[in-house]
Amino acid sequence: MLPKNKTEQKSKGRNFLYPKKPSGKLYTYRKWVSYGLLISLFSAPFLRYKGEQLVLLNFLERKFVFFGLIFTPQDFYLFAFAMLIFILFVICFTVVLGRLWCGWACPQTIFMEMIFRRIEYWIEGDAVRQKKLDAQSWNAEKFIKKSSKHFLFILISFAIANTFLAYLIGSDVLYKIITEPVGQHISGFISICIFTAIFYIVFAYVREVVCTVICPYGRLQGVLLDNQSLIVAYDEKRGEPRGKISKDFKDSLKGDCVDCGLCVQVCPTGIDIRKGTQLECVNCTACIDACDEVMLKLSKPKRLIGFYNNDYIKDGKPFKAGLKGYGYAVVLFIAVVLFSSLIYKRQNVETTVLRASGTLFQTRPDGTVSNLYNAELINKTNKAIYFKFRSENKADSVLFIQSQKVLPKEGTIHLTFFLIRKSDNINSYKSEVKFEVIADGEIISTASTSFFANPK
């Protein structure tokens, strides 16, 4: 027979957390940071720049847009490089500032703590009232509050799902799915429903489990953090031995911690920060605000819990970035410089020219020599381009078999042509030939290949 506590846990399933509503200076800062990030997140797929969606991550059509730059499948290496830079940034950020990303910038935390949790506080009240409401039997009050809360949860999840799809398929396509009959967009409608259900389940039931179990980032802390990394930590030397408030508290030999438990009550993952660094800690700083409030009431210095590194906690050494942080920063800087140079050199039109397979050079009746080529031109912009195709060597001439004058937006065309060269200009059996694509009097793309002919 199972012990009583285990039987209760089995019957009730996962123990849901009821964190106390946070408040304080850092929480105010978090709110403003969150508002800015939320505005950016919800507006980016609906804003347009240079005729394109500001940010688009269309994996299905392999089209990616960032602030007017269109990345095609041929630019996938740039997209992969950009993701690598983002990972390096998060690693460098973590080495210096710990898991601050999770508590202040992660979408999961922002949606959970700044939207869904605040709806709960608004409708059901603070932690004590929420527990009481869940424990009581169903009545009109409980039904109204629960149904209102979950209706808003579903409504917000629907908005998040639509925004998420706008990033993936484009806001124009999403608008058609919403405004046109459902029968014309069955797959799109099903996708919206699925993503709405996923977001609703995550924020209504899964909650902190995403951070403590599902997300691998927290488990990387043991590898990334060092003694110089800033983390939310409890100053054990100052706080211990802890003890309850008494009349002679100020004159006792006890530490500053009065064991009020507020740091645990406000924690969204339910941990006790006084037990040391834990992977569940998302550095949300709610415990810092709660502890500071108590210290002020006791006329004690603030930051019994604060941003500290292990060296400060153990030996009182001030913060100083370690070699690991500097190393990652240098690597990140080099990667950003390389990526910027690749973007700068990137051509809006990509041209590839290859000799026609299985063909030899031909000597023409007038004594000139020709080679047959196939060319592919890819337009990476959202505008049609009127162009001219020619050899860099003005003495050469191009005779088109299959030709076009307009390169459609985000399109591809193929050209088939002979390059004709005078025998007087042939000095070796194999030589390099370069081609230019001209638009509005400027060279917008180049390509090179080989020309074969017997020298005179």
Residue pairs with C-beta under 8 A, 6 or more apart in sequence:
2 10
9 15
14 209
16 134
16 207
17 207
17 208
17 268
17 269
17 270
18 127
18 128
18 130
18 131
19 117
19 127
19 265
19 266
19 267
19 268
19 270
19 286
20 126
20 127
20 262
20 265
20 266
20 290
21 121
21 126
21 127
21 266
22 266
22 284
22 286
22 289
22 290
23 289
23 293
24 286
24 288
24 289
24 290
24 292
24 293
25 289
25 292
26 285
26 286
26 288
26 289
27 285
27 286
27 289
30 103
30 104
30 113
30 114
30 284
30 285
31 114
33 104
33 105
34 104
34 110
34 113
34 114
35 114
37 105
37 107
37 110
38 110
38 114
38 115
41 107
41 163
42 159
42 163
43 54
44 54
44 55
44 167
45 53
45 54
45 55
45 56
45 163
45 166
45 167
45 170
45 171
46 53
46 166
46 171
47 53
47 54
48 54
49 67
49 68
50 68
50 382
51 382
51 383
52 65
52 68
52 70
52 382
53 65
53 166
53 170
53 171
53 172
54 65
54 67
55 65
55 66
55 67
55 167
56 63
56 64
56 65
56 167
56 170
57 64
57 167
57 168
58 64
58 168
58 169
58 170
59 168
60 168
60 169
62 72
62 73
62 76
63 70
63 71
63 72
63 410
64 70
64 71
64 75
64 79
65 71
66 82
69 343
70 380
70 381
70 382
70 410
71 78
71 79
71 380
72 350
72 378
72 380
72 410
74 350
74 378
74 380
75 346
75 380
78 339
78 342
78 343
78 346
81 335
81 338
81 339
81 342
82 339
84 335
85 332
85 335
85 336
85 339
88 328
88 331
88 332
88 335
89 332
90 101
90 217
91 224
91 328
92 325
92 328
92 329
92 331
92 332
93 100
93 101
94 101
94 220
94 221
94 224
94 225
94 229
95 224
95 225
95 226
95 229
95 322
95 324
95 325
95 328
96 229
96 230
96 321
96 325
97 229
97 230
98 221
98 225
98 229
98 230
98 231
98 232
98 283
99 217
99 218
99 221
99 231
99 281
99 282
99 283
100 230
100 283
101 217
102 109
102 211
102 215
102 217
102 218
102 282
102 283
102 284
103 109
103 282
103 283
103 284
103 285
104 283
104 284
106 282
108 202
108 210
108 211
108 215
109 211
109 268
109 282
109 284
111 160
111 203
112 203
112 207
112 208
112 268
113 268
113 284
115 156
116 153
116 156
116 203
116 204
117 268
119 149
119 152
119 153
119 156
120 130
120 149
123 145
123 148
123 149
123 152
124 130
124 133
124 145
124 149
125 133
127 265
133 141
133 142
133 145
133 146
136 142
150 204
153 200
153 203
153 204
154 196
154 200
156 203
157 196
157 197
157 199
157 200
157 203
158 192
158 196
160 195
160 196
160 199
161 192
161 195
161 196
161 198
161 199
162 174
162 178
162 192
164 195
164 199
165 174
165 177
165 188
165 191
165 192
165 195
166 174
169 188
173 188
174 188
176 184
176 185
177 185
177 188
177 189
177 192
182 189
202 210
206 214
208 268
208 269
208 270
208 280
211 218
211 269
211 280
211 282
212 218
212 269
212 279
212 280
218 279
218 280
218 282
219 279
221 277
221 279
222 279
225 231
225 277
226 322
226 324
227 309
227 310
227 311
227 322
228 309
228 310
228 311
228 319
228 320
228 321
228 322
228 324
228 325
229 309
229 310
229 322
229 325
230 307
230 308
230 309
230 319
231 277
231 281
231 283
231 307
231 308
231 309
231 310
232 273
232 281
232 283
232 284
232 285
232 287
232 288
232 305
232 306
232 307
233 273
233 276
233 277
233 305
233 306
233 307
233 308
233 309
233 310
233 313
234 257
234 263
234 273
234 274
234 276
234 304
234 305
235 303
235 304
235 305
235 306
235 308
235 313
236 274
236 313
237 313
237 316
238 255
238 256
238 304
239 255
239 256
239 257
239 274
239 304
240 255
240 257
241 253
241 254
241 255
242 254
242 255
242 257
242 258
242 259
242 274
243 249
243 252
243 254
243 255
243 257
243 258
243 259
244 258
244 259
245 258
245 298
246 252
249 258
249 298
256 295
256 298
256 300
256 301
256 304
257 274
257 304
258 294
258 298
260 294
262 287
262 290
262 291
262 293
262 294
263 272
263 273
263 274
263 287
263 290
263 291
263 305
264 270
264 271
264 272
264 273
264 287
265 290
266 286
266 287
266 289
266 290
267 273
267 284
267 286
267 287
268 282
268 284
268 286
269 280
269 281
269 282
270 280
271 278
271 280
271 281
273 281
273 287
273 305
277 310
287 305
288 303
288 305
288 306
288 307
291 302
291 303
291 304
291 305
292 302
292 303
292 304
292 305
295 301
295 302
295 303
295 304
296 302
308 319
309 317
309 319
311 317
311 320
312 318
312 319
347 380
347 444
347 445
348 379
348 380
348 381
348 444
348 445
349 377
349 378
349 379
349 380
349 381
349 385
349 387
349 407
349 437
349 439
349 444
349 445
350 377
350 378
350 380
350 445
351 375
351 376
351 377
351 378
351 435
351 437
351 445
351 446
351 447
352 375
352 376
352 447
353 373
353 374
353 375
353 435
353 447
353 448
353 449
354 373
354 374
354 375
354 449
355 371
355 372
355 373
355 374
355 449
355 450
355 452
356 372
356 373
356 374
356 416
359 371
359 372
360 452
361 369
361 370
361 371
361 451
361 452
361 453
361 454
362 369
362 370
362 371
362 372
363 369
364 370
364 420
367 422
367 423
368 420
368 421
368 422
368 423
369 420
369 421
369 423
369 426
369 453
369 454
370 399
370 418
370 419
370 420
370 421
371 418
371 419
371 451
371 452
371 453
372 416
372 417
372 418
373 416
373 417
373 418
373 419
373 449
374 414
374 415
374 416
375 389
375 414
375 415
375 416
375 417
375 435
375 447
376 412
376 413
376 414
376 415
377 387
377 389
377 407
377 412
377 413
377 414
377 415
377 437
377 445
378 411
378 412
379 385
379 407
379 408
379 409
379 410
379 411
379 412
380 410
381 409
381 410
382 409
382 410
383 409
384 406
384 407
384 408
384 409
385 406
385 407
385 439
385 444
386 405
386 406
386 407
386 439
387 405
387 406
387 407
387 437
387 438
387 439
387 444
388 405
388 437
388 438
388 439
389 398
389 403
389 415
389 417
389 435
389 436
389 437
389 438
390 398
390 435
390 436
390 438
391 397
391 398
391 419
391 433
391 434
391 435
391 436
392 433
392 434
392 435
392 436
392 446
393 421
393 425
393 433
393 434
395 421
395 422
395 425
396 419
396 420
396 421
396 425
396 433
397 419
397 420
398 417
398 418
398 419
398 420
399 417
399 418
399 420
400 415
400 416
400 417
401 416
401 417
401 418
402 414
402 415
402 416
402 417
403 415
403 417
404 413
404 415
407 413
419 433
419 451
421 433
421 451
421 453
423 453
423 456
424 456
426 453
426 454
426 455
426 456
427 455
428 455
429 452
429 453
429 454
429 455
430 450
430 451
430 452
431 450
431 451
431 453
432 448
432 449
432 450
432 451
433 448
433 449
433 450
433 451
434 446
434 447
434 448
435 446
435 447
435 448
435 449
436 443
436 445
436 446
437 443
437 444
437 445
437 446
438 444
